[in-house]
Amino acid sequence: MDDLRLAERKKELKPERLAWIREALAARSIVLIGLMGAGKTAVGRRLANRLELPFTDADNEIETAAGQTVSEPSIKSTTRSGRRRNPTSHFGISDSARALV
């Protein structure tokens, strides 16, 4: 049986298709959301590579800014109203003026 992994089936994007996708994105970012260990970083790196866009791992940016790991409770803080704070906006990740994954 053939083991068709994503890396083995990789198709090159035609330049016009790549240009269309990048134009449609403009300065918007692609944000992958999922549970820990679901593969967001792996998929994000491949997608960014394929679309020729920079890749930013929000966990790494948050850890750098906070000086601790994202699993530590103080990063997963809430606002005074009890709502969860959006860590990407808190650390300026979502403020990028260019498209990224």
ABEGO torsion letter per residue (X at the ends): XBBBBAAAABBBBBAAAAAAAAAAAEABBBBBBEBBGAGAAAAAAAAAAAAGBBBBBAAAAAAAAAGBBAABAAABBBBAAGBBBBAAAAAGAAABABBBX
